[in-house]
Amino acid sequence: MPTTPAPFTADDYRARMVRAAEAAAAAGLDGLLIAPGPDLVHLTGYQPGVTERLTLLVLVAGRDPVLVVPKLEAPDAEGAVGGPALTLRDWTDGTDPYGVTGPLLPAGGRFGVSDNTWAMHLLGLQRQLPDASYASMTEVLPMLRAVKDGPELERLAAAGAAADATYEEILKVRFSGRKESDIAADLADLLRQFGHSQVDFTVVGSGPNGANPHHEAGDRTIETGDMVVLDFGGLLDGYGSDTSRTVHVGEPAPAEQHIHDVVLEAQQAGVDAVKPGVACQEVDRAAREIIEEAGYGDLFIHRTGHGIGVTTHEPPYMIEGEEQALVPGMCFSVEPGIYLPGRFGVRIEDIVTVTETGGRRFNNTPRTMAIVD
């Protein structure tokens, strides 16, 4: 497994904030307003607890970044890795935090707002700045976090390797006679054992439950003859993992093996389509074409992939209609599937990063159908 990447520095966060402010200006925005959540962590390294008190990063091109923060939380903000790159404006209980924030913003401006911003805070800003307008950052700057730098790629590679180690170990446990929830608990324990600080999901879909792509592991007892979809991931060193493999308890029937072979071919086609300059939708088309030609197009019921970074789901999305061109450093899943209601499902998923010449997988465990006990 890869060694632990070097920590981010204040200069790393300073550079990210500069790029974000410049991207906002290029998009015709007067600034960005970023509440606690993934964007704030990505840009500053600061991850406060989410409360009713206003914490807001204000980014305006050509100005120093300012973090509006409750006075009682200012020491934590100053102590964050990105703290030295920030100017703090604190406020105390009983005063108006929007009155502190308003003067930092160009009057009548248009601002991108992080999706985690509470409605009460946005409404408070609107009362303070009635002539301003606001737009979701996901809509106006969907690619803000999409292109990863070298240290980020190292973290995603490490997270992928930890997920791979988890899969290799789960193949050693007994499936038959145990509940889906038992296998899910094993997956969660293994992810943490291999370094994850946060487990986001452990999908274990056995038999007919595998036909539900996001089935939550339940009390169904896994039986010999079951196909079992495993989809699991979380965060390691602040960056995501997400991988899927489909295993079989005992020897599969020919029809089950055939479906798995089709999905395997589709997943390879999706990965092969990854190249700089190719539109995201082409990855979806490449995988979907294989499944449609095999006669199962109406049973592939989700997009082919999603971006990954400081969250396990983020732009870009590998879906029809997404014409965003792939850029080196983008990272996303390639995860086609076929789902037969009442019978079983199959999904195979790897995280892939765009290189200068194509795509590189961060998941490298065998994709052929493993036989488990």
Solvent accessible surface area in square Angstrom, and as a share of the most:
residue,aa,sasa,rsa
1,M,137,0.61
2,P,69,0.43
3,T,122,0.71
4,T,111,0.64
5,P,12,0.08
6,A,76,0.59
7,P,112,0.70
8,F,27,0.11
9,T,71,0.42
10,A,21,0.16
11,D,96,0.50
12,D,48,0.25
13,Y,16,0.06
14,R,92,0.33
15,A,42,0.33
16,R,8,0.03
17,M,1,0.00
18,V,74,0.42
19,R,127,0.46
20,A,1,0.01
21,A,9,0.07
22,E,100,0.45
23,A,37,0.28
24,A,1,0.01
25,A,51,0.39
26,A,94,0.73
27,A,51,0.40
28,G,56,0.54
29,L,11,0.05
30,D,62,0.32
31,G,2,0.02
32,L,0,0.00
33,L,1,0.00
34,I,0,0.00
35,A,4,0.03
36,P,21,0.13
37,G,20,0.19
38,P,37,0.23
39,D,17,0.09
40,L,0,0.00
41,V,39,0.22
42,H,15,0.07
43,L,2,0.01
44,T,0,0.00
45,G,24,0.23
46,Y,11,0.04
47,Q,141,0.63
48,P,18,0.11
49,G,58,0.56
50,V,92,0.53
51,T,55,0.32
52,E,101,0.45
53,R,70,0.26
54,L,1,0.00
55,T,6,0.03
56,L,0,0.00
57,L,0,0.00
58,V,5,0.03
59,L,3,0.01
60,V,16,0.09
61,A,42,0.32
62,G,91,0.88
63,R,132,0.48
64,D,105,0.54
65,P,17,0.11
66,V,17,0.10
67,L,0,0.00
68,V,0,0.00
69,V,0,0.00
70,P,1,0.01
71,K,109,0.46
72,L,111,0.55
73,E,31,0.14
74,A,10,0.08
75,P,90,0.57
76,D,96,0.50
77,A,0,0.00
78,E,108,0.48
79,G,65,0.63
80,A,14,0.11
81,V,76,0.44
82,G,0,0.00
83,G,6,0.06
84,P,94,0.59
85,A,11,0.08
86,L,20,0.10
87,T,46,0.27
88,L,39,0.19
89,R,106,0.39
90,D,61,0.32
91,W,21,0.07
92,T,59,0.34
93,D,89,0.46
94,G,86,0.83
95,T,75,0.44
96,D,76,0.39
97,P,16,0.10
98,Y,27,0.10
99,G,28,0.27
100,V,44,0.25
101,T,0,0.00
102,G,4,0.04
103,P,104,0.65
104,L,30,0.15
105,L,11,0.05
106,P,36,0.22
107,A,96,0.75
108,G,45,0.43
109,G,4,0.04
110,R,101,0.37
111,F,0,0.00
112,G,0,0.00
113,V,10,0.06
114,S,4,0.02
115,D,86,0.45
116,N,71,0.36
117,T,22,0.13
118,W,97,0.34
119,A,72,0.56
120,M,94,0.42
121,H,10,0.05
122,L,46,0.23
123,L,95,0.47
124,G,2,0.02
125,L,2,0.01
126,Q,73,0.33
127,R,174,0.63
128,Q,72,0.32
129,L,24,0.12
130,P,106,0.67
131,D,119,0.62
132,A,15,0.11
133,S,47,0.31
134,Y,36,0.14
135,A,14,0.11
136,S,38,0.24
137,M,7,0.03
138,T,64,0.37
139,E,137,0.62
140,V,41,0.24
141,L,22,0.11
142,P,54,0.34
143,M,44,0.20
144,L,41,0.20
145,R,36,0.13
146,A,1,0.01
147,V,72,0.41
148,K,10,0.04
149,D,53,0.27
150,G,41,0.39
151,P,54,0.34
152,E,7,0.03
153,L,38,0.19
154,E,94,0.42
155,R,13,0.05
156,L,2,0.01
157,A,22,0.17
158,A,7,0.06
159,A,0,0.00
160,G,2,0.02
161,A,22,0.17
162,A,0,0.00
163,A,0,0.00
164,D,14,0.07
165,A,14,0.11
166,T,0,0.00
167,Y,3,0.01
168,E,90,0.40
169,E,55,0.25
170,I,0,0.00
171,L,55,0.28
172,K,149,0.63
173,V,43,0.25
174,R,143,0.52
175,F,0,0.00
176,S,12,0.07
177,G,60,0.58
178,R,66,0.24
179,K,89,0.38
180,E,0,0.00
181,S,42,0.27
182,D,52,0.27
183,I,0,0.00
184,A,11,0.09
185,A,52,0.41
186,D,34,0.17
187,L,0,0.00
188,A,15,0.12
189,D,88,0.46
190,L,22,0.11
191,L,0,0.00
192,R,130,0.48
193,Q,126,0.56
194,F,44,0.18
195,G,44,0.42
196,H,7,0.03
197,S,94,0.61
198,Q,84,0.37
199,V,32,0.18
200,D,57,0.30
201,F,47,0.19
202,T,30,0.17
203,V,14,0.08
204,V,0,0.00
205,G,1,0.01
206,S,0,0.00
207,G,5,0.05
208,P,59,0.37
209,N,38,0.20
210,G,2,0.02
211,A,16,0.13
212,N,78,0.40
213,P,25,0.16
214,H,130,0.58
215,H,26,0.12
216,E,148,0.66
217,A,28,0.22
218,G,24,0.23
219,D,106,0.55
220,R,65,0.24
221,T,62,0.36
222,I,1,0.00
223,E,99,0.44
224,T,105,0.61
225,G,39,0.38
226,D,13,0.07
227,M,2,0.01
228,V,0,0.00
229,V,3,0.02
230,L,0,0.00
231,D,9,0.05
232,F,0,0.00
233,G,0,0.00
234,G,0,0.00
235,L,25,0.13
236,L,15,0.08
237,D,70,0.36
238,G,34,0.33
239,Y,6,0.02
240,G,1,0.01
241,S,1,0.01
242,D,3,0.02
243,T,2,0.01
244,S,0,0.00
245,R,3,0.01
246,T,2,0.01
247,V,0,0.00
248,H,1,0.01
249,V,2,0.01
250,G,22,0.21
251,E,142,0.64
252,P,28,0.18
253,A,48,0.37
254,P,118,0.74
255,A,54,0.42
256,E,25,0.11
257,Q,63,0.28
258,H,90,0.40
259,I,6,0.03
260,H,1,0.01
261,D,66,0.34
262,V,10,0.06
263,V,0,0.00
264,L,46,0.23
265,E,99,0.44
266,A,0,0.00
267,Q,0,0.00
268,Q,75,0.33
269,A,24,0.19
270,G,0,0.00
271,V,13,0.07
272,D,78,0.40
273,A,21,0.16
274,V,1,0.01
275,K,95,0.40
276,P,47,0.29
277,G,56,0.54
278,V,38,0.22
279,A,21,0.16
280,C,0,0.00
281,Q,18,0.08
282,E,62,0.28
283,V,0,0.00
284,D,1,0.01
285,R,101,0.37
286,A,24,0.19
287,A,0,0.00
288,R,52,0.19
289,E,93,0.42
290,I,35,0.18
291,I,0,0.00
292,E,95,0.42
293,E,128,0.58
294,A,41,0.31
295,G,58,0.56
296,Y,45,0.17
297,G,22,0.21
298,D,119,0.61
299,L,41,0.20
300,F,7,0.03
301,I,105,0.53
302,H,47,0.21
303,R,78,0.28
304,T,0,0.00
305,G,0,0.00
306,H,5,0.02
307,G,0,0.00
308,I,0,0.00
309,G,0,0.00
310,V,16,0.09
311,T,33,0.19
312,T,14,0.08
313,H,81,0.36
314,E,5,0.02
315,P,28,0.17
316,P,1,0.01
317,Y,63,0.24
318,M,0,0.00
319,I,74,0.37
320,E,98,0.44
321,G,56,0.54
322,E,48,0.22
323,E,129,0.58
324,Q,56,0.25
325,A,41,0.32
326,L,3,0.01
327,V,57,0.32
328,P,41,0.26
329,G,6,0.06
330,M,1,0.00
331,C,0,0.00
332,F,0,0.00
333,S,0,0.00
334,V,0,0.00
335,E,17,0.08
336,P,0,0.00
337,G,0,0.00
338,I,0,0.00
339,Y,4,0.02
340,L,16,0.08
341,P,107,0.67
342,G,63,0.60
343,R,130,0.48
344,F,10,0.04
345,G,0,0.00
346,V,0,0.00
347,R,3,0.01
348,I,0,0.00
349,E,0,0.00
350,D,0,0.00
351,I,4,0.02
352,V,0,0.00
353,T,3,0.02
354,V,3,0.02
355,T,43,0.25
356,E,138,0.62
357,T,118,0.69
358,G,11,0.11
359,G,33,0.32
360,R,117,0.43
361,R,41,0.15
362,F,9,0.04
363,N,0,0.00
364,N,103,0.53
365,T,3,0.02
366,P,90,0.57
367,R,47,0.17
368,T,90,0.52
369,M,20,0.09
370,A,23,0.18
371,I,81,0.41
372,V,4,0.02
373,D,104,0.54
